[in-house]
Amino acid sequence: MTVTNPTGQRPDAGPAADARRRAPVAATPAGPVRGARTVRKRKASQFENSSRGYISAQDWRNPRVKATVKALHGILLALLLVVGVGPMLLLAKYAITPTQDIIRSPLAIFPHGVRWENLSEAWNDVKVSRYFLNTIWLAIGSWFVQMVVATTGGYVLSVLRPAWGKIVNGLVIATLFVPSVVLLVPLYLTILNPPLIGTSLINNFFAVWLPAGASAFNVVLMTRFFDGLPREVFEAAKVDGASAFRLFWSVVLPMSKPILGVVSVFATVASWKDFLWPMLVLKDPAQQPLSVRLPAIASQTDLGVFLAALAISTLIPVVFFIAFQRLFLSGAGLGGAVKG
């Protein structure tokens, strides 16, 4: 006997019943039903969802252990600050301390007041301003030459990849094993009588700028970074009709900001502290940088004024690193460069 509703239809008829019949049958506790999908759940490992450290979570709940660990962290942080920032703070203190106080009580905090005249005498009387400007010009020129050579060399070896690229790359890496001291004599003879120019570059800033570009380390560093860039972006730019220069200027360089910052810091700091080569090729004291002139005037300058000059000479590298520390330490987000 068939039971019908007032409309005359069977209870198991209609769209809802058809949908129920088409839906997959779930597995029962006794086992999966024919036609149903079996979903096997992976057994979780005992090491998952657990934070492993040198102190367990149970020990962290102990107030004594927690207090001891925090005290050790504070002591280590204080030692790190003393070792890293302490010498710079001490130099800044000596820069405005009278000479007698530096000699008698070097760790005392201004026992006889502050002497701001040290900075003005170092800047004007010792002519640190001139040497400071020379150092800035040398750093800017060396940075520019190194960036041009490193970016173009890395671009050719990594992106363009000519047939002779592997040979050149091997020769560039081989130069890293040559001590820089061995190259001083041939490089000095080249600067003394450069080819095609016919005029000696002694006492000329180009004698420092041009050899600075021959940095194999920067070329290798740039090449390795360009190797990690997505090749799909390069191929898409070539399909759109981008030339080699357009690809380099508009695609590769904007994606390489982190490595450009790293090479910039390396180039600037290396030029700022370079001593031997500027001393050899810049014989005129009026053209020498701070790294050369400060040791020369140390014996004939008041100690407080000399330390003030040292503090001034460290100003630019510290400010430069603080300004570019995020770019220097970041890994650069390139995840959005390629879709899919």
C-alpha positions in Angstrom: 0.0 0.0 0.0 1.3 3.3 -1.0 0.8 6.4 1.2 0.2 9.6 -0.6 0.0 13.2 0.7 -2.9 15.4 0.0 -1.4 16.4 -3.3 -1.3 12.9 -4.4 2.5 12.6 -4.6 4.6 9.8 -3.0 6.7 10.9 0.1 9.9 9.9 -1.6 9.2 11.8 -4.8 10.2 15.4 -5.7 13.5 17.4 -6.2 14.5 17.0 -2.6 14.3 13.2 -2.7 16.3 13.2 -6.0 19.0 15.3 -4.4 19.2 12.9 -1.5 19.5 9.9 -3.8 22.3 11.6 -5.8 24.3 12.6 -2.6 27.3 10.3 -1.7 26.6 7.9 1.1 28.8 8.5 4.1 30.8 5.8 5.8 29.2 3.9 8.7 31.0 2.8 11.8 31.0 -0.7 10.5 33.0 0.3 7.4 32.7 2.4 4.3 29.7 1.9 2.1 30.2 1.1 -1.6 30.5 4.3 -3.6 31.6 6.4 -0.7 35.0 8.2 -0.6 37.3 7.0 2.1 39.3 9.8 3.8 42.2 8.5 5.8 43.5 10.8 8.4 47.3 10.9 8.8 48.4 10.1 12.3 50.0 13.1 13.9 53.6 12.8 15.0 54.5 13.2 18.6 56.8 16.0 17.7 54.2 18.1 16.0 52.6 21.1 17.6 55.3 21.1 20.3 57.8 23.9 20.9 61.2 22.3 21.5 63.8 24.4 23.3 66.6 24.1 25.9 63.9 24.6 28.6 60.6 22.6 28.5 57.2 24.1 28.9 56.9 22.5 32.3 60.1 24.1 33.5 58.9 27.5 32.2 56.0 27.3 34.7 58.5 27.2 37.5 59.0 30.8 38.8 62.6 30.3 39.7 63.6 28.9 36.3 61.7 31.7 34.6 63.4 34.4 36.7 66.8 32.8 36.2 66.5 32.6 32.4 65.2 36.2 32.2 68.2 37.4 34.3 70.6 35.6 32.0 69.0 37.1 29.0 69.4 40.6 30.5 73.0 40.0 31.3 73.8 38.7 27.8 72.0 41.7 26.3 74.0 44.1 28.6 77.3 42.4 27.6 76.4 42.7 23.9 75.7 46.4 24.3 78.9 47.0 26.2 81.0 45.1 23.6 79.2 46.5 20.5 78.2 50.0 21.4 80.6 50.7 24.3 83.7 51.6 22.3 81.7 54.0 20.1 80.1 55.7 23.1 83.5 56.0 24.8 85.0 57.6 21.7 82.1 60.1 21.6 82.8 60.9 25.2 86.5 61.4 24.6 85.7 63.7 21.7 84.3 66.3 24.1 86.6 65.6 27.1 89.6 67.7 28.1 93.0 66.0 27.4 94.0 65.9 31.1 90.8 64.1 32.0 91.3 61.5 29.3 94.8 60.8 30.6 94.1 60.9 34.4 90.6 59.4 34.6 89.6 58.0 31.3 86.4 56.3 32.6 85.2 59.2 34.7 82.1 61.0 33.4 83.3 64.6 32.7 85.0 65.3 36.1 86.0 68.8 34.9 83.2 69.6 32.5 82.8 69.2 28.7 85.1 70.8 26.2 83.2 71.4 23.0 86.2 73.2 21.5 87.8 69.8 20.6 85.3 69.4 17.8 85.8 72.9 16.4 89.6 72.7 16.6 89.6 69.3 14.9 87.3 70.6 12.1 89.0 73.9 11.5 92.6 73.9 12.9 93.5 70.3 12.0 91.6 70.7 8.7 89.5 67.7 9.2 86.9 69.3 7.0 89.1 69.1 3.9 90.1 65.5 4.6 86.5 64.7 5.3 85.4 66.1 2.0 88.2 64.1 0.2 87.0 60.9 1.9 83.4 61.6 0.8 84.4 62.1 -2.8 86.6 59.0 -2.8 83.7 57.0 -1.3 81.2 58.2 -3.8 83.4 57.6 -6.8 84.4 54.1 -5.6 80.8 53.3 -4.9 79.7 54.4 -8.4 82.5 52.4 -10.2 81.9 49.3 -8.1 78.1 49.4 -8.7 78.5 49.8 -12.4 81.0 47.0 -12.8 79.2 44.6 -10.4 75.7 45.1 -11.8 76.7 45.0 -15.4 79.0 42.1 -14.9 76.5 40.1 -12.9 73.8 40.9 -15.5 75.9 39.6 -18.4 77.0 36.4 -16.6 73.6 35.6 -15.0 70.9 37.0 -17.2 72.3 37.3 -20.7 74.5 34.1 -20.3 76.8 34.3 -23.4 78.7 31.3 -24.7 81.9 32.4 -23.0 80.1 33.3 -19.7 81.3 30.2 -17.8 84.9 30.9 -18.7 84.7 34.5 -17.5 82.9 33.5 -14.4 85.6 31.0 -13.5 88.3 33.6 -14.1 86.5 36.1 -11.9 86.2 33.5 -9.1 89.9 32.6 -9.5 90.9 36.2 -8.8 89.4 35.9 -5.3 92.3 33.5 -4.4 95.0 36.1 -5.4 96.1 38.2 -2.4 95.6 41.9 -2.9 99.1 42.7 -1.7 100.6 40.8 -4.7 98.7 43.1 -7.1 100.1 46.4 -5.5 103.2 46.6 -7.7 101.7 45.9 -11.1 98.7 48.1 -10.3 100.9 50.9 -9.2 102.9 50.7 -12.4 99.7 50.7 -14.4 98.5 53.9 -12.6 101.9 55.5 -13.1 101.8 54.9 -16.8 98.2 54.0 -17.8 97.6 52.7 -21.3 95.7 54.8 -23.9 95.9 57.8 -21.5 99.6 58.6 -21.5 99.3 60.7 -18.3 100.1 59.5 -14.9 97.1 59.3 -12.5 99.2 59.9 -9.4 97.6 62.5 -7.1 94.3 62.0 -9.0 91.1 60.6 -7.5 90.7 58.3 -10.6 93.8 56.4 -9.3 91.5 55.3 -6.4 88.2 55.1 -8.3 89.2 52.9 -11.2 91.0 50.1 -9.3 88.0 50.0 -6.9 85.8 48.7 -9.7 87.9 45.5 -10.0 86.1 43.8 -7.1 85.5 40.2 -8.0 83.6 39.6 -4.8 80.9 42.1 -5.7 80.6 40.6 -9.2 80.2 37.1 -7.8 77.7 38.4 -5.1 75.6 40.1 -7.7 75.8 37.1 -10.1 74.5 34.7 -7.4 71.6 37.0 -6.6 70.6 37.4 -10.2 70.7 33.6 -10.6 67.9 33.5 -8.0 65.6 35.9 -9.8 62.6 34.4 -11.6 63.4 33.7 -15.2 59.7 33.9 -16.2 59.8 37.7 -15.7 62.8 38.0 -18.0 61.1 35.9 -20.7 57.9 37.9 -20.4 59.8 41.2 -20.8 61.6 39.8 -23.9 58.3 38.8 -25.4 57.0 42.3 -24.8 59.9 43.6 -26.8 62.2 44.8 -24.1 65.8 45.3 -25.2 68.8 44.1 -23.1 69.3 47.6 -21.6 65.6 48.0 -20.9 65.5 44.6 -19.2 68.5 45.5 -17.1 67.2 49.0 -16.1 63.5 48.4 -15.7 63.3 44.8 -14.6 66.5 43.5 -13.0 67.6 46.5 -11.0 64.2 47.2 -9.4 64.1 43.5 -8.3 67.6 43.7 -6.9 67.3 46.4 -4.2 68.5 44.2 -1.3 71.7 43.2 -3.0 72.3 46.7 -4.3 72.0 47.9 -0.6 74.5 45.2 0.5 77.0 46.0 -2.2 76.6 49.7 -1.5 77.4 49.2 2.2 80.4 47.0 1.4 81.8 49.5 -1.2 81.3 52.6 1.0 82.8 51.1 4.1 85.7 49.6 2.2 86.5 52.9 0.6 86.1 54.8 3.8 88.6 52.7 5.8 91.1 52.0 2.9 94.6 53.2 3.9 97.4 51.6 1.9 96.3 52.3 -1.7 95.3 56.0 -1.2 98.6 56.5 0.7 100.5 55.2 -2.4 98.8 57.1 -5.1 97.7 60.3 -3.3 100.9 61.8 -2.2 99.6 65.3 -1.9 98.3 65.9 1.7 95.6 68.2 0.4 94.0 65.2 -1.5 94.4 62.5 1.1 91.4 61.1 2.9 90.9 60.8 6.7 92.3 57.2 6.8 95.6 58.5 5.6 95.9 61.9 7.2 94.7 61.0 10.8 97.7 58.7 11.5 100.0 61.3 10.0 98.9 64.1 12.3 98.5 61.9 15.5 101.9 62.7 16.9 101.5 66.5 16.5 97.9 67.0 17.6 96.4 67.3 21.1 94.9 64.0 22.2 91.4 65.4 22.8 91.4 67.1 19.4 92.7 64.0 17.7 90.0 61.8 19.3 87.4 64.4 18.2 88.7 64.0 14.7 88.4 60.2 15.0 84.8 60.6 16.2 84.1 62.8 13.2 85.6 60.2 10.8 83.3 57.5 12.1 80.2 59.5 11.7 79.4 58.7 8.0 79.8 54.9 8.2 77.5 54.7 11.3 74.8 57.0 9.8 75.1 55.1 6.5 74.6 51.7 8.1 71.7 52.9 10.3 70.0 54.4 7.2 70.3 51.2 5.1 70.1 48.6 7.8 66.6 47.4 6.8 67.7 47.1 3.2 70.9 45.5 4.2 69.3 42.9 6.5 66.1 42.2 4.6 65.8 39.3 2.2 63.5 41.2 -0.2 60.1 40.0 -0.9 60.0 38.7 -4.5 57.1 36.4 -3.9 54.7 38.6 -5.8 56.9 38.8 -8.9 55.5 35.7 -10.5 51.9 34.6 -10.4 50.9 31.0 -9.9 
